[in-house]
Amino acid sequence: MKKVLFFKNAIIMAITSIALRTVGIFFRVWLSSAIGAEGIGLYQVIFSVYVLASTFATSGICTAVTRITASKLAVGDNQGALRCVKISVLLSSAIALFSMSVIILFARPISLYIIKDIRAENSIKILSLSLPFMGVCSCLRGYFLARRSTLPPSFCQIAEQVVRIPIIMFLVVKTAPYGLSASAASVIIGDVASEVVGATLLWLCYIGDKKRLAKGEKTKGGILKELLRIATPISAGRYLHTGLRTGENLLTPICLSKYCSDTSVGLGQFGMIKGMALPLLLFPASLLSSVSTLLVPEMTEAMEKNNKALIRSAIDKIFYTTSVFSFLIGGVFFVASGQIGQVFYKSREVGYLIRALSPLVPFMYIDLIADGILKGLDQQKVLLRNNVIDSLVRIILVVLLVPRFGMTGFLGVMLFSNLFTATLSVVRILKVTEMKLGLYKTMFAPFLSIFVASAIAQKLLRPFSHNLYLYISVSTAGISILYFILMVIMDGKELKKLFPQKLIKSRKV
């Protein structure tokens, strides 16, 4: 595969992700005005159960399919690749059907004793119906990533949102008089419909694509064993991490309610953080998430060929690019937080949360890219350990700090957690690859540059602060210009290397 194919796939995924996230942001703005902060909070709590259920449905299978299929295709074993998909679909479907049955059976106890809100019961039952389709989608997505073909998954993601958003908007308007329970169920119905459409379309794409593979000889067994070897630690990690994170998401609004002595206020504050502020902060990470996903087959193939020089070179370039990009984004959010909160949600409180969370941006983005690298380097067990430790620490800190300090305590927990996990992941990557990471170029130069650029921009742009759209535009442009000028002064040689050097070694498919 040639370098241009990697970038082509990254661009396709990035454009798709940016388009979907842009639509998603505006949809969330509409949804927050339609059902309010408490409604968003209720949906986020239900969505936490949804994420846990989807973890059981996908069962870490996507990464396993990607790695095994990429390995089979690299040696011309096309039949082995197709057998991998077939076995993974059957395995994932069985797990998904079992998970669906359990959720339907225990929907009421989950609502009463875990979520502590009976309004969630119908939504939980409805969301379970999407699990088999989600499992199939995960397997097929892994196949297409291994094939270096990002168009089918991207097309299906767009189709999902084309179906999801109109259904939700129609149902939310129709069910608004019946309360938040009906509104939350309306959103879940849209989610389920989108999963059905996405899985159906991706299956049709797979049937068409597999005809293009040469038949070759039939391979021997062992694929199920290899699938389980890769998927089991990933699955265990996701089960534990997602389960613990779901527990945290259920505990946080309860702890916030204890601090402010009002359940609806606590649920609303939780909704503002998870449903409004964080999606905005993660929006610019679209390109990085695409690169992180594509890194799995690339790193797997480089490991198969024992090409450590390529791995070290790629990781160094990726980390530096991520750092330069993320510090800039964090600075823009910090300076223009109030105006962004007003423009999107007409809320000063959301703006305050964006400003408080903006220092997390570099750590969140670096952790995102490190996750893809570690999966490609066959470090699933390390991810399991890191995720479990992080989740346990977060739950302990939430219970200890949030009832006493409220929102400030939760923001402190998030800051510590993101710094902690990013550090663990980076340290492990450096150890496995036996490489060194220049702290000056990766951390200190970008930090000092954005600190100075933000301080200057805040003082110079005060006259524009009352014009929301003008302030956001001028501050983004001004901070970007100042930031890159300072980066050139402090680290110009390294910055120039981003453009002419190769990131991924040219290869033939």
GUPADREN-589564 format. One record per residue (C-alpha): z, y, x; residue in three letters; residue number from 1. Coordinates in pm, whole numbers, plus 50000, padded with zeros to 5 digits. Layout:
GUPADREN-589564
<site <Z Y X> "ALA" NUM> ...
***
This chain:
GUPADREN-589564
<site <50000 50000 50000> "MET" 1> <site <49914 50343 50129> "LYS" 2> <site <50150 50637 50151> "LYS" 3> <site <49951 50822 49885> "VAL" 4> <site <50032 50550 49630> "LEU" 5> <site <50407 50600 49681> "PHE" 6> <site <50376 50975 49624> "PHE" 7> <site <50139 50924 49332> "LYS" 8> <site <50393 50698 49162> "ASN" 9> <site <50676 50938 49243> "ALA" 10> <site <50479 51228 49096> "ILE" 11> <site <50395 51031 48779> "ILE" 12> <site <50758 50935 48729> "MET" 13> <site <50881 51285 48814> "ALA" 14> <site <50640 51456 48572> "ILE" 15> <site <50738 51210 48301> "THR" 16> <site <51108 51257 48372> "SER" 17> <site <51080 51637 48382> "ILE" 18> <site <50883 51645 48058> "ALA" 19> <site <51125 51412 47882> "LEU" 20> <site <51433 51591 48014> "ARG" 21> <site <51289 51927 47914> "THR" 22> <site <51229 51803 47562> "VAL" 23> <site <51569 51635 47572> "GLY" 24> <site <51748 51956 47670> "ILE" 25> <site <51595 52151 47383> "PHE" 26> <site <51663 51860 47149> "PHE" 27> <site <52029 51858 47255> "ARG" 28> <site <52044 52231 47188> "VAL" 29> <site <51915 52169 46836> "TRP" 30> <site <52147 51871 46788> "LEU" 31> <site <52454 52064 46905> "SER" 32> <site <52379 52337 46653> "SER" 33> <site <52319 52079 46379> "ALA" 34> <site <52633 51867 46424> "ILE" 35> <site <52852 52089 46643> "GLY" 36> <site <53056 52018 46958> "ALA" 37> <site <53277 51767 46774> "GLU" 38> <site <52968 51578 46655> "GLY" 39> <site <52830 51571 47009> "ILE" 40> <site <53168 51446 47130> "GLY" 41> <site <53170 51167 46870> "LEU" 42> <site <52817 51067 46967> "TYR" 43> <site <52911 51065 47337> "GLN" 44> <site <53207 50835 47267> "VAL" 45> <site <52982 50600 47066> "ILE" 46> <site <52719 50627 47338> "PHE" 47> <site <52977 50506 47590> "SER" 48> <site <53003 50181 47392> "VAL" 49> <site <52621 50182 47377> "TYR" 50> <site <52600 50206 47757> "VAL" 51> <site <52848 49920 47795> "LEU" 52> <site <52650 49706 47552> "ALA" 53> <site <52321 49789 47725> "SER" 54> <site <52473 49687 48057> "THR" 55> <site <52531 49338 47918> "PHE" 56> <site <52178 49337 47773> "ALA" 57> <site <51998 49434 48093> "THR" 58> <site <52247 49245 48312> "SER" 59> <site <52125 49397 48641> "GLY" 60> <site <51799 49218 48583> "ILE" 61> <site <51562 49508 48653> "CYS" 62> <site <51656 49535 49021> "THR" 63> <site <51641 49157 49063> "ALA" 64> <site <51295 49136 48903> "VAL" 65> <site <51169 49426 49115> "THR" 66> <site <51289 49274 49440> "ARG" 67> <site <51175 48915 49372> "ILE" 68> <site <50839 49020 49228> "THR" 69> <site <50775 49258 49519> "ALA" 70> <site <50863 48982 49764> "SER" 71> <site <50632 48730 49588> "LYS" 72> <site <50341 48973 49564> "LEU" 73> <site <50379 49069 49932> "ALA" 74> <site <50296 48709 50034> "VAL" 75> <site <50029 48659 49767> "GLY" 76> <site <50244 48439 49541> "ASP" 77> <site <50120 48588 49212> "ASN" 78> <site <50222 48289 49003> "GLN" 79> <site <50574 48315 49140> "GLY" 80> <site <50584 48679 49037> "ALA" 81> <site <50479 48596 48679> "LEU" 82> <site <50728 48309 48659> "ARG" 83> <site <50998 48554 48766> "CYS" 84> <site <50912 48781 48473> "VAL" 85> <site <50906 48491 48224> "LYS" 86> <site <51243 48353 48335> "ILE" 87> <site <51403 48696 48346> "SER" 88> <site <51286 48781 47992> "VAL" 89> <site <51433 48457 47856> "LEU" 90> <site <51760 48508 48043> "LEU" 91> <site <51796 48871 47944> "SER" 92> <site <51710 48801 47579> "SER" 93> <site <51975 48530 47557> "ALA" 94> <site <52240 48761 47699> "ILE" 95> <site <52129 49044 47470> "ALA" 96> <site <52144 48830 47155> "LEU" 97> <site <52492 48711 47246> "PHE" 98> <site <52606 49071 47312> "SER" 99> <site <52455 49185 46982> "MET" 100> <site <52645 48918 46789> "SER" 101> <site <52976 49007 46952> "VAL" 102> <site <52935 49380 46882> "ILE" 103> <site <52845 49328 46515> "ILE" 104> <site <53142 49096 46471> "LEU" 105> <site <53393 49331 46636> "PHE" 106> <site <53250 49669 46534> "ALA" 107> <site <53544 49755 46309> "ARG" 108> <site <53822 49664 46559> "PRO" 109> <site <53636 49855 46832> "ILE" 110> <site <53625 50163 46609> "SER" 111> <site <53987 50138 46493> "LEU" 112> <site <54169 50032 46807> "TYR" 113> <site <53950 50137 47101> "ILE" 114> <site <53755 50444 46991> "ILE" 115> <site <54029 50526 46738> "LYS" 116> <site <53776 50675 46501> "ASP" 117> <site <53654 50468 46204> "ILE" 118> <site <53350 50697 46173> "ARG" 119> <site <53196 50508 46465> "ALA" 120> <site <53180 50166 46293> "GLU" 121> <site <52835 50189 46132> "ASN" 122> <site <52682 50343 46443> "SER" 123> <site <52814 50063 46663> "ILE" 124> <site <52662 49798 46436> "LYS" 125> <site <52327 49974 46431> "ILE" 126> <site <52307 50026 46806> "LEU" 127> <site <52357 49654 46873> "SER" 128> <site <52016 49584 46717> "LEU" 129> <site <51843 49752 47011> "SER" 130> <site <51989 49522 47277> "LEU" 131> <site <51721 49245 47280> "PRO" 132> <site <51445 49504 47306> "PHE" 133> <site <51632 49684 47581> "MET" 134> <site <51664 49360 47776> "GLY" 135> <site <51291 49287 47757> "VAL" 136> <site <51212 49644 47856> "CYS" 137> <site <51433 49618 48164> "SER" 138> <site <51257 49304 48289> "CYS" 139> <site <50908 49446 48237> "LEU" 140> <site <51003 49776 48399> "ARG" 141> <site <51114 49582 48706> "GLY" 142> <site <50778 49402 48714> "TYR" 143> <site <50575 49724 48699> "PHE" 144> <site <50787 49887 48969> "LEU" 145> <site <50717 49590 49195> "ALA" 146> <site <50347 49626 49112> "ARG" 147> <site <50370 49994 49215> "ARG" 148> <site <50236 50078 48871> "SER" 149> <site <50441 50354 48710> "THR" 150> <site <50196 50457 48438> "LEU" 151> <site <50291 50187 48180> "PRO" 152> <site <50669 50251 48197> "PRO" 153> <site <50610 50628 48194> "SER" 154> <site <50376 50606 47897> "PHE" 155> <site <50626 50392 47707> "CYS" 156> <site <50911 50634 47781> "GLN" 157> <site <50706 50918 47635> "ILE" 158> <site <50620 50707 47329> "ALA" 159> <site <50988 50630 47280> "GLU" 160> <site <51078 50998 47263> "GLN" 161> <site <50783 51078 47038> "VAL" 162> <site <50932 50828 46792> "VAL" 163> <site <51302 50901 46855> "ARG" 164> <site <51325 51277 46818> "ILE" 165> <site <51142 51321 46483> "PRO" 166> <site <51336 51032 46329> "ILE" 167> <site <51669 51176 46440> "ILE" 168> <site <51585 51529 46328> "MET" 169> <site <51471 51407 45987> "PHE" 170> <site <51773 51183 45932> "LEU" 171> <site <52032 51432 46061> "VAL" 172> <site <51906 51697 45818> "VAL" 173> <site <51907 51447 45530> "LYS" 174> <site <52251 51304 45606> "THR" 175> <site <52427 51631 45703> "ALA" 176> <site <52612 51659 45367> "PRO" 177> <site <52771 51316 45423> "TYR" 178> <site <52967 51411 45736> "GLY" 179> <site <52971 51332 46108> "LEU" 180> <site <52972 50955 46057> "SER" 181> <site <52632 50969 45888> "ALA" 182> <site <52499 51217 46146> "SER" 183> <site <52605 50995 46437> "ALA" 184> <site <52444 50693 46268> "ALA" 185> <site <52123 50892 46227> "SER" 186> <site <52108 50954 46601> "VAL" 187> <site <52170 50585 46674> "ILE" 188> <site <51892 50481 46431> "ILE" 189> <site <51651 50698 46628> "GLY" 190> <site <51770 50537 46952> "ASP" 191> <site <51711 50187 46813> "VAL" 192> <site <51364 50275 46682> "ALA" 193> <site <51265 50413 47022> "SER" 194> <site <51378 50093 47199> "GLU" 195> <site <51171 49878 46963> "VAL" 196> <site <50860 50089 47020> "VAL" 197> <site <50910 50104 47396> "GLY" 198> <site <50958 49728 47436> "ALA" 199> <site <50655 49648 47219> "THR" 200> <site <50422 49882 47407> "LEU" 201> <site <50546 49770 47749> "LEU" 202> <site <50492 49405 47655> "TRP" 203> <site <50133 49481 47556> "LEU" 204> <site <50081 49659 47889> "CYS" 205> <site <50224 49358 48073> "TYR" 206> <site <49989 49115 47895> "ILE" 207> <site <49694 49328 47998> "GLY" 208> <site <49815 49373 48358> "ASP" 209> <site <49896 49010 48438> "LYS" 210> <site <49533 48912 48369> "LYS" 211> <site <49438 49117 48675> "ARG" 212> <site <49644 48895 48906> "LEU" 213> <site <49466 48605 49074> "ALA" 214> <site <49597 48273 48948> "LYS" 215> <site <49660 48099 49278> "GLY" 216> <site <49872 47786 49315> "GLU" 217> <site <50179 47716 49106> "LYS" 218> <site <50501 47778 49295> "THR" 219> <site <50807 47560 49316> "LYS" 220> <site <51141 47636 49146> "GLY" 221> <site <51426 47844 49277> "GLY" 222> <site <51343 48168 49098> "ILE" 223> <site <51631 48141 48852> "LEU" 224> <site <51872 48081 49139> "LYS" 225> <site <51735 48384 49327> "GLU" 226> <site <51749 48597 49012> "LEU" 227> <site <52113 48508 48963> "LEU" 228> <site <52192 48565 49331> "ARG" 229> <site <52065 48922 49315> "ILE" 230> <site <52156 49005 48957> "ALA" 231> <site <52508 48858 48951> "THR" 232> <site <52678 49106 49188> "PRO" 233> <site <52481 49394 49035> "ILE" 234> <site <52574 49275 48687> "SER" 235> <site <52938 49223 48777> "ALA" 236> <site <52946 49569 48930> "GLY" 237> <site <52785 49723 48627> "ARG" 238> <site <53008 49534 48386> "TYR" 239> <site <53322 49646 48564> "LEU" 240> <site <53200 49995 48641> "HIS" 241> <site <53055 50057 48295> "THR" 242> <site <53354 49898 48125> "GLY" 243> <site <53593 50113 48324> "LEU" 244> <site <53377 50421 48273> "ARG" 245> <site <53367 50349 47900> "THR" 246> <site <53744 50325 47907> "GLY" 247> <site <53755 50661 48083> "GLU" 248> <site <53522 50817 47825> "ASN" 249> <site <53743 50688 47545> "LEU" 250> <site <54063 50804 47717> "LEU" 251> <site <53941 51150 47817> "THR" 252> <site <53908 51305 47467> "PRO" 253> <site <54246 51149 47375> "ILE" 254> <site <54409 51302 47685> "CYS" 255> <site <54239 51637 47619> "LEU" 256> <site <54370 51623 47263> "SER" 257> <site <54723 51569 47395> "LYS" 258> <site <54692 51880 47609> "TYR" 259> <site <54565 52103 47329> "CYS" 260> <site <54743 51917 47044> "SER" 261> <site <54419 51892 46842> "ASP" 262> <site <54194 51586 46820> "THR" 263> <site <53883 51777 46712> "SER" 264> <site <53924 52031 46996> "VAL" 265> <site <53964 51753 47253> "GLY" 266> <site <53655 51574 47122> "LEU" 267> <site <53463 51902 47127> "GLY" 268> <site <53560 51977 47488> "GLN" 269> <site <53454 51628 47593> "PHE" 270> <site <53122 51679 47413> "GLY" 271> <site <53062 52007 47596> "MET" 272> <site <53110 51843 47936> "ILE" 273> <site <52923 51514 47887> "LYS" 274> <site <52674 51615 47618> "GLY" 275> <site <52587 51975 47717> "MET" 276> <site <52684 52082 48072> "ALA" 277> <site <52610 51761 48268> "LEU" 278> <site <52259 51705 48122> "PRO" 279> <site <52163 52055 48239> "LEU" 280> <site <52303 51996 48588> "LEU" 281> <site <52119 51664 48619> "LEU" 282> <site <51792 51797 48481> "PHE" 283> <site <51646 51905 48820> "PRO" 284> <site <51720 51559 48963> "ALA" 285> <site <51410 51418 48793> "SER" 286> <site <51211 51385 49114> "LEU" 287> <site <51505 51236 49302> "LEU" 288> <site <51568 50974 49035> "SER" 289> <site <51202 50875 49054> "SER" 290> <site <51215 50840 49433> "VAL" 291> <site <51542 50645 49408> "SER" 292> <site <51382 50394 49171> "THR" 293> <site <51072 50355 49387> "LEU" 294> <site <51281 50304 49701> "LEU" 295> <site <51396 49958 49589> "VAL" 296> <site <51063 49773 49646> "PRO" 297> <site <50982 49986 49953> "GLU" 298> <site <51313 49911 50125> "MET" 299> <site <51293 49545 50022> "THR" 300> <site <50952 49504 50186> "GLU" 301> <site <51063 49689 50499> "ALA" 302> <site <51367 49459 50521> "MET" 303> <site <51143 49152 50478> "GLU" 304> <site <50941 49271 50779> "LYS" 305> <site <51257 49369 50972> "ASN" 306> <site <51113 49717 51024> "ASN" 307> <site <51437 49902 51098> "LYS" 308> <site <51262 50199 51259> "ALA" 309> <site <51073 50270 50935> "LEU" 310> <site <51391 50231 50730> "ILE" 311> <site <51588 50472 50950> "ARG" 312> <site <51310 50728 50954> "SER" 313> <site <51266 50716 50577> "ALA" 314> <site <51639 50738 50506> "ILE" 315> <site <51686 51032 50740> "ASP" 316> <site <51400 51223 50575> "LYS" 317> <site <51515 51137 50222> "ILE" 318> <site <51875 51242 50282> "PHE" 319> <site <51770 51570 50440> "TYR" 320> <site <51526 51650 50160> "THR" 321> <site <51786 51566 49896> "THR" 322> <site <52048 51782 50066> "SER" 323> <site <51821 52086 50101> "VAL" 324> <site <51708 52058 49740> "PHE" 325> <site <52051 51988 49586> "SER" 326> <site <52238 52274 49756> "PHE" 327> <site <51975 52517 49628> "LEU" 328> <site <52005 52384 49272> "ILE" 329> <site <52384 52399 49289> "GLY" 330> <site <52371 52761 49405> "GLY" 331> <site <52139 52865 49121> "VAL" 332> <site <52363 52699 48862> "PHE" 333> <site <52670 52865 49012> "PHE" 334> <site <52527 53218 49005> "VAL" 335> <site <52348 53198 48668> "ALA" 336> <site <52593 52967 48488> "SER" 337> <site <52708 53217 48226> "GLY" 338> <site <52357 53317 48130> "GLN" 339> <site <52237 52954 48121> "ILE" 340> <site <52522 52861 47887> "GLY" 341> <site <52436 53152 47659> "GLN" 342> <site <52060 53082 47655> "VAL" 343> <site <52085 52709 47583> "PHE" 344> <site <52401 52674 47379> "TYR" 345> <site <52511 53031 47297> "LYS" 346> <site <52845 52936 47450> "SER" 347> <site <53046 53109 47723> "ARG" 348> <site <53263 52797 47754> "GLU" 349> <site <52964 52577 47841> "VAL" 350> <site <52866 52841 48098> "GLY" 351> <site <53214 52819 48250> "TYR" 352> <site <53182 52439 48270> "LEU" 353> <site <52841 52465 48439> "ILE" 354> <site <52986 52700 48700> "ARG" 355> <site <53288 52474 48758> "ALA" 356> <site <53067 52164 48792> "LEU" 357> <site <52794 52323 49008> "SER" 358> <site <52967 52234 49340> "PRO" 359> <site <52925 51868 49237> "LEU" 360> <site <52545 51889 49235> "VAL" 361> <site <52485 51798 49605> "PRO" 362> <site <52719 51499 49582> "PHE" 363> <site <52574 51377 49251> "MET" 364> <site <52217 51399 49386> "TYR" 365> <site <52300 51234 49719> "ILE" 366> <site <52485 50954 49541> "ASP" 367> <site <52182 50905 49314> "LEU" 368> <site <51944 50859 49606> "ILE" 369> <site <52195 50646 49800> "ALA" 370> <site <52217 50405 49506> "ASP" 371> <site <51844 50325 49530> "GLY" 372> <site <51863 50284 49907> "ILE" 373> <site <52157 50043 49891> "LEU" 374> <site <51986 49829 49627> "LYS" 375> <site <51676 49805 49844> "GLY" 376> <site <51892 49708 50144> "LEU" 377> <site <52047 49414 49952> "ASP" 378> <site <52388 49581 49930> "GLN" 379> <site <52472 49495 49569> "GLN" 380> <site <52821 49373 49657> "LYS" 381> <site <52904 49702 49825> "VAL" 382> <site <52790 49893 49517> "LEU" 383> <site <53013 49665 49310> "LEU" 384> <site <53314 49743 49527> "ARG" 385> <site <53248 50117 49538> "ASN" 386> <site <53191 50144 49163> "ASN" 387> <site <53505 49951 49073> "VAL" 388> <site <53724 50150 49312> "ILE" 389> <site <53581 50477 49184> "ASP" 390> <site <53631 50387 48818> "SER" 391> <site <53988 50269 48869> "LEU" 392> <site <54077 50587 49056> "VAL" 393> <site <53915 50802 48786> "ARG" 394> <site <54107 50634 48504> "ILE" 395> <site <54437 50672 48688> "ILE" 396> <site <54368 51040 48760> "LEU" 397> <site <54256 51105 48401> "VAL" 398> <site <54579 50956 48262> "VAL" 399> <site <54793 51148 48512> "LEU" 400> <site <54619 51486 48523> "LEU" 401> <site <54428 51553 48199> "VAL" 402> <site <54726 51549 47957> "PRO" 403> <site <54903 51794 48189> "ARG" 404> <site <54620 52023 48301> "PHE" 405> <site <54357 51969 48032> "GLY" 406> <site <53998 52061 48114> "MET" 407> <site <54095 52183 48463> "THR" 408> <site <54242 51842 48540> "GLY" 409> <site <53929 51659 48425> "PHE" 410> <site <53705 51886 48632> "LEU" 411> <site <53923 51808 48934> "GLY" 412> <site <53885 51435 48867> "VAL" 413> <site <53506 51469 48855> "MET" 414> <site <53497 51668 49179> "LEU" 415> <site <53704 51411 49366> "PHE" 416> <site <53513 51115 49221> "SER" 417> <site <53165 51241 49312> "ASN" 418> <site <53271 51334 49665> "LEU" 419> <site <53442 50997 49708> "PHE" 420> <site <53154 50778 49589> "THR" 421> <site <52885 50972 49773> "ALA" 422> <site <53083 50941 50097> "THR" 423> <site <53135 50565 50052> "LEU" 424> <site <52765 50505 49984> "SER" 425> <site <52640 50715 50276> "VAL" 426> <site <52885 50559 50521> "VAL" 427> <site <52770 50210 50419> "ARG" 428> <site <52402 50300 50458> "ILE" 429> <site <52466 50438 50808> "LEU" 430> <site <52652 50121 50903> "LYS" 431> <site <52387 49881 50772> "VAL" 432> <site <52094 50068 50928> "THR" 433> <site <52280 50150 51252> "GLU" 434> <site <52169 50512 51230> "MET" 435> <site <52339 50847 51268> "LYS" 436> <site <52315 51132 51023> "LEU" 437> <site <52319 51488 51156> "GLY" 438> <site <52598 51661 50963> "LEU" 439> <site <52485 52006 51073> "TYR" 440> <site <52132 51977 50936> "LYS" 441> <site <52228 51768 50632> "THR" 442> <site <52545 51945 50517> "MET" 443> <site <52658 52251 50710> "PHE" 444> <site <52326 52439 50737> "ALA" 445> <site <52238 52401 50365> "PRO" 446> <site <52596 52483 50260> "PHE" 447> <site <52622 52798 50470> "LEU" 448> <site <52274 52910 50366> "SER" 449> <site <52340 52872 49993> "ILE" 450> <site <52689 53025 50024> "PHE" 451> <site <52552 53341 50182> "VAL" 452> <site <52244 53352 49955> "ALA" 453> <site <52458 53316 49642> "SER" 454> <site <52707 53581 49753> "ALA" 455> <site <52427 53830 49823> "ILE" 456> <site <52243 53749 49500> "ALA" 457> <site <52554 53794 49286> "GLN" 458> <site <52609 54146 49417> "LYS" 459> <site <52246 54258 49408> "LEU" 460> <site <52171 54116 49062> "LEU" 461> <site <52466 54256 48867> "ARG" 462> <site <52251 54526 48698> "PRO" 463> <site <52041 54246 48540> "PHE" 464> <site <52337 54040 48411> "SER" 465> <site <52307 54159 48049> "HIS" 466> <site <51944 54049 48019> "ASN" 467> <site <51986 53672 48004> "LEU" 468> <site <51630 53552 48065> "TYR" 469> <site <51555 53816 48329> "LEU" 470> <site <51877 53739 48515> "TYR" 471> <site <51807 53364 48524> "ILE" 472> <site <51449 53421 48648> "SER" 473> <site <51535 53685 48908> "VAL" 474> <site <51842 53499 49036> "SER" 475> <site <51648 53172 49074> "THR" 476> <site <51368 53343 49267> "ALA" 477> <site <51603 53562 49472> "GLY" 478> <site <51840 53281 49570> "ILE" 479> <site <51549 53052 49662> "SER" 480> <site <51389 53314 49890> "ILE" 481> <site <51718 53406 50060> "LEU" 482> <site <51816 53040 50094> "TYR" 483> <site <51497 52931 50270> "PHE" 484> <site <51498 53237 50495> "ILE" 485> <site <51850 53148 50605> "LEU" 486> <site <51755 52781 50643> "MET" 487> <site <51465 52877 50869> "VAL" 488> <site <51699 53092 51079> "ILE" 489> <site <51967 52823 51103> "MET" 490> <site <51756 52508 51116> "ASP" 491> <site <51386 52598 51117> "GLY" 492> <site <51269 52303 51327> "LYS" 493> <site <51419 52044 51095> "GLU" 494> <site <51293 52224 50785> "LEU" 495> <site <50936 52218 50914> "LYS" 496> <site <50955 51840 50961> "LYS" 497> <site <50968 51793 50585> "LEU" 498> <site <50598 51859 50551> "PHE" 499> <site <50382 51702 50826> "PRO" 500> <site <50571 51382 50903> "GLN" 501> <site <50517 51055 50722> "LYS" 502> <site <50783 50936 50480> "LEU" 503> <site <50646 50595 50396> "ILE" 504> <site <50435 50392 50636> "LYS" 505> <site <50079 50330 50522> "SER" 506> <site <50025 49977 50398> "ARG" 507> <site <49765 49782 50210> "LYS" 508> <site <49841 49615 49880> "VAL" 509> 
***
